[in-house]
Amino acid sequence: MQSYEIELPYCESKAIITSRENQSADIADLYCTCTNTKECGATFVTTIAFKHFLNPPRKDTAQMAASLIKNLTKTEQLKSCHVDSSI
């Protein structure tokens, strides 16, 4: 598992995520501990949420394309496979 750090707004030190509690498929509470133990030592919970894809996963894109092609007539399928070499 990869390690992530976030900055604590109070002391601007790095905080380590010590555990995670999923609230749903897209939202999780992150339990964090400040690494500045001498001056701060705070522990806190922050929430992270998935917002949207910039590029959808390749598997989803391929499945979507296959589904669209499957719904075309045979003639439309043949036309969609034609590659214009003049481009």
Residue pairs with C-beta under 8 A, 6 or more apart in sequence:
3 16
3 17
4 17
5 14
5 15
5 16
5 17
5 35
6 14
6 15
6 17
6 30
6 32
6 46
7 13
7 14
7 15
8 14
8 15
8 32
8 34
8 36
8 40
8 42
8 44
10 34
10 40
10 42
11 34
11 36
11 39
11 40
11 42
13 34
13 35
13 36
13 39
13 40
14 34
14 35
14 36
15 32
15 33
15 34
15 35
15 42
15 44
16 32
16 33
16 35
17 30
17 31
17 32
18 31
18 32
18 33
18 43
19 30
19 31
20 28
20 29
20 30
20 31
21 28
21 29
21 31
22 28
23 29
23 47
25 50
26 49
26 50
27 47
27 48
27 49
27 50
28 47
28 48
28 49
29 45
29 46
29 47
30 45
30 46
30 47
30 48
31 43
31 44
31 45
32 43
32 44
32 45
32 46
33 41
33 42
33 43
34 40
34 41
34 42
34 43
34 44
56 64
69 77
69 80
72 80
